[in-house]
Amino acid sequence: MIIPAEKELRAVLARFAQARIEHDVCPTGRTSRNLEDSAYTLCVITGARTVEQALLAADALLEQYGAARGGIGQRDETLAA
C-alpha cells in the first residue's frame, strides 16, 4: 500500500467529516452522494474496505506521523490555564 501524505489524509478525513455532518443534519440526494464519494476516497487512501476500517487505519497512520515527528500527541499535551 502506498502511504498517503499526512496533509492529504487529514484533508480526506475533514471532507468525510463535513459530508457526514451535512448528511446527518439534512439528508438529500446530494449529501448522500457527497458522503458516499468521501467514504470511498477515505477507503481508497487508507487501503480499507469499510469506513470503519478506514477510520481505524487513518488513526493508526496519524499516530505513526506523530511518532515519526518525535513530538507529543494531542492527547499528551496539557493546556495552559
C-alpha positions in Angstrom: 0.0 0.0 0.0 1.2 3.5 -0.8 1.1 5.6 2.4 -0.6 8.9 1.9 0.9 12.1 3.0 -0.3 13.4 6.3 -1.7 16.6 4.8 -3.7 14.6 2.2 -5.0 12.1 4.8 -6.2 15.0 7.0 -7.9 16.7 4.1 -9.8 13.5 3.2 -10.8 13.0 6.8 -12.0 16.6 7.0 -14.0 16.1 3.8 -15.6 12.9 5.1 -16.5 14.5 8.4 -18.1 17.5 6.7 -20.1 15.2 4.4 -21.2 13.1 7.3 -22.4 16.1 9.3 -24.2 17.7 6.3 -25.9 14.4 5.6 -26.9 13.8 9.2 -28.3 17.3 9.5 -30.3 17.5 6.3 -30.1 14.3 4.2 -30.7 14.8 0.4 -29.6 13.1 -2.7 -26.6 15.5 -3.0 -25.5 14.9 0.6 -25.8 11.2 0.2 -23.6 11.3 -3.0 -21.1 13.5 -1.2 -20.9 11.1 1.8 -20.5 8.1 -0.5 -17.8 9.8 -2.5 -15.9 10.9 0.5 -16.2 7.5 2.2 -14.9 5.8 -1.0 -12.0 8.2 -1.2 -11.2 7.6 2.5 -11.3 3.8 1.9 -9.0 4.1 -1.1 -6.4 6.3 0.5 -6.2 4.0 3.6 -6.5 0.7 1.7 -9.5 -0.3 3.7 -12.8 -2.0 2.6 -15.2 -0.3 5.0 -15.4 3.1 6.5 -14.9 1.7 10.0 -11.7 0.0 8.9 -10.6 3.2 7.1 -11.1 5.3 10.2 -9.1 2.9 12.3 -6.3 2.9 9.6 -6.3 6.7 9.5 -6.0 6.8 13.3 -3.0 4.4 13.1 -1.4 6.5 10.3 -1.8 9.7 12.3 -0.2 8.0 15.3 2.7 7.0 13.0 3.1 10.5 11.7 3.2 11.9 15.2 5.8 9.3 16.3 7.9 10.0 13.3 8.0 13.7 14.1 9.1 12.8 17.7 6.6 15.2 19.0 3.9 14.6 21.6 0.4 13.9 20.5 -2.6 16.0 21.3 -3.6 13.5 24.0 -0.4 14.2 25.8 -0.4 17.9 25.7 -1.6 20.0 28.6 -3.5 23.2 28.1 -2.2 26.3 29.8 -4.8 27.9 32.1 
